[in-house]
């Protein structure tokens, strides 16, 4: 009788061990992860971008990654209506726009994402773009969604000094100071271009 009881105890204990071990090694739920936007899918670096809808200065809405970044060559900068007063970048980027010429909007796309989505409306951004002669898209949206985009580019705070140039068809990205000489920024675009538009240098003996 004692032998049968001992066997029953050992059998029940053996069944309990896997459950206990699983409970011991199971990671705790990351509550912050549930608050984050779903990741985009598709291109080489899609995992770094949130799956969110944004709105430009003309109130056109689009999926930020799928429609604006995926399979494109892009130049993404960051400012705000207020921030432009303290750390202006747009006049410099307009010079980059001029260097890109008719490539802009065809095979190269420029975007400026507001760092103050709570404050900057599409109307505000349209006035800002027109004031500087910027013929590219200025992006805002729901504050939480825009903050996810800013986080994807490591853009922290109200002022962000870097512009990101990326060719998502190849998965290659780099960044340049937004107030760097416009030639160097345009050269980075040429370097990440493919086909006939690829140019390691725009002027002799110069490297970015």
C-alpha positions in Angstrom: 0.0 0.0 0.0 2.8 2.4 0.9 4.6 1.5 -2.4 1.5 2.4 -4.4 1.1 5.7 -2.5 4.8 6.6 -3.1 4.5 5.8 -6.8 1.4 7.9 -7.1 3.2 10.8 -5.4 6.2 10.6 -7.6 4.0 10.4 -10.8 2.1 13.5 -9.8 5.3 15.4 -8.9 6.8 14.5 -12.3 3.8 16.0 -14.1 4.0 19.2 -12.0 7.7 19.8 -12.8 7.3 21.0 -16.4 4.6 23.4 -15.5 6.6 24.8 -12.7 9.7 25.1 -14.8 7.8 26.9 -17.5 6.4 29.4 -15.1 9.9 30.0 -13.7 11.5 30.8 -17.1 8.5 32.6 -18.8 9.3 36.2 -19.5 7.2 38.8 -17.8 4.7 40.6 -20.1 6.2 43.9 -21.4 3.3 46.3 -20.9 5.0 49.0 -22.9 5.1 46.7 -25.9 1.4 46.5 -26.0 1.2 50.3 -26.2 3.5 50.5 -29.2 2.1 50.6 -32.7 2.4 47.5 -34.8 5.5 47.3 -37.0 5.3 47.8 -40.7 6.0 44.9 -43.1 7.5 44.6 -46.5 10.9 46.1 -47.1 14.4 45.4 -45.8 14.1 47.6 -42.7 10.3 47.7 -42.3 10.5 46.3 -38.8 11.9 49.6 -37.5 8.8 51.6 -38.7 5.4 51.8 -37.1 2.2 50.9 -39.0 0.5 54.4 -38.8 -1.4 56.8 -41.0 -0.1 60.3 -41.4 -1.4 63.5 -43.0 0.5 66.0 -45.0 0.1 69.8 -45.4 -2.6 69.3 -48.0 -4.5 66.9 -45.8 -3.7 63.9 -47.8 -3.5 60.8 -45.7 -1.2 57.8 -46.3 0.4 54.9 -44.6 3.8 56.3 -43.6 5.9 53.2 -44.4 3.9 51.4 -47.1 3.1 54.4 -49.2 5.8 56.9 -48.4 9.0 54.9 -47.7 8.8 51.4 -48.9 10.7 50.8 -52.2 11.6 54.5 -52.4 14.6 56.8 -52.1 13.7 59.3 -49.4 15.2 62.2 -47.4 13.4 62.6 -44.1 14.0 65.7 -41.9 12.4 67.0 -38.7 11.3 70.4 -37.5 8.2 72.2 -36.3 6.7 75.6 -36.8 8.1 76.8 -33.5 11.4 74.9 -33.7 12.2 76.4 -37.1 12.5 79.8 -35.3 15.2 78.5 -33.0 17.0 76.0 -35.2 16.2 76.7 -38.9 16.8 73.9 -41.4 14.3 74.5 -44.2 16.2 77.1 -46.2 19.2 74.7 -46.3 17.0 71.8 -47.4 15.4 74.0 -50.1 18.9 74.3 -51.6 19.0 70.5 -51.6 15.7 70.5 -53.3 17.1 72.7 -56.1 20.0 70.4 -56.5 17.7 67.4 -56.9 15.9 69.1 -59.7 13.2 67.1 -61.5 14.1 64.0 -59.5 12.1 65.3 -56.6 8.7 63.6 -56.5 9.7 61.1 -59.2 12.4 58.9 -57.8 13.5 60.9 -54.8 11.0 61.9 -52.1 11.5 64.5 -49.3 9.5 64.5 -46.1 9.7 66.8 -43.1 8.0 65.3 -40.0 6.9 67.7 -37.3 8.4 67.3 -33.9 5.3 68.9 -32.4 2.3 66.9 -33.6 0.2 68.1 -30.7 0.5 71.7 -32.0 1.3 71.7 -35.7 -1.8 71.3 -37.9 -1.7 70.6 -41.7 -2.7 74.3 -42.2 0.3 75.4 -40.0 2.7 73.2 -41.9 1.4 74.4 -45.3 2.1 78.0 -44.3 5.6 76.9 -43.2 6.3 75.1 -46.4 5.1 77.9 -48.6 7.0 80.5 -46.6 10.3 78.7 -47.4 9.4 77.5 -50.9 9.6 73.9 -49.8 7.9 71.7 -52.5 7.9 68.5 -50.5 5.5 66.9 -48.0 5.3 68.0 -44.4 4.0 65.3 -42.1 1.8 65.3 -39.0 -0.8 63.0 -37.6 -2.0 61.7 -34.3 0.6 62.6 -31.6 1.2 59.0 -30.5 1.6 57.9 -34.1 4.0 60.7 -35.0 6.0 60.0 -31.8 6.4 56.4 -33.0 7.9 57.7 -36.3 10.2 60.1 -34.5 11.3 57.2 -32.3 12.1 55.1 -35.4 14.6 57.8 -36.5 15.9 58.3 -33.0 14.5 61.9 -33.1 14.2 62.9 -29.5 13.1 66.3 -28.2 11.6 69.3 -30.0 14.7 70.1 -32.0 16.4 67.4 -34.1 19.5 68.2 -36.1 19.7 65.2 -38.4 18.2 64.3 -41.7 18.0 60.7 -42.8 18.6 59.6 -46.3 17.4 56.0 -47.2 16.9 53.7 -50.1 14.4 51.2 -48.8 14.6 49.1 -51.9 18.2 48.3 -50.9 17.8 48.7 -47.2 20.6 51.3 -47.0 20.2 54.3 -44.7 22.5 57.1 -43.5 22.1 60.5 -41.8 23.5 63.9 -42.2 23.2 67.1 -40.2 20.3 69.1 -41.6 22.4 72.3 -41.7 25.3 70.6 -43.4 26.3 72.2 -46.8 23.5 71.2 -49.1 26.0 69.7 -51.6 26.9 67.0 -49.1 23.3 66.1 -48.4 22.5 65.9 -52.2 25.7 63.8 -52.6 24.4 61.4 -50.0 21.2 61.0 -52.1 23.3 60.4 -55.2 25.4 57.8 -53.4 22.3 55.8 -52.3 20.7 56.1 -55.7 20.8 53.1 -58.1 21.3 52.9 -61.9 22.3 55.9 -63.9 21.6 58.2 -60.9 24.2 56.5 -58.7 27.2 58.8 -58.1 29.8 58.2 -55.4 30.9 61.8 -55.7 29.3 64.9 -57.1 32.5 66.8 -57.3 36.1 65.6 -57.8 37.9 64.3 -54.8 35.0 64.8 -52.4 33.5 62.2 -50.2 30.5 62.2 -47.8 
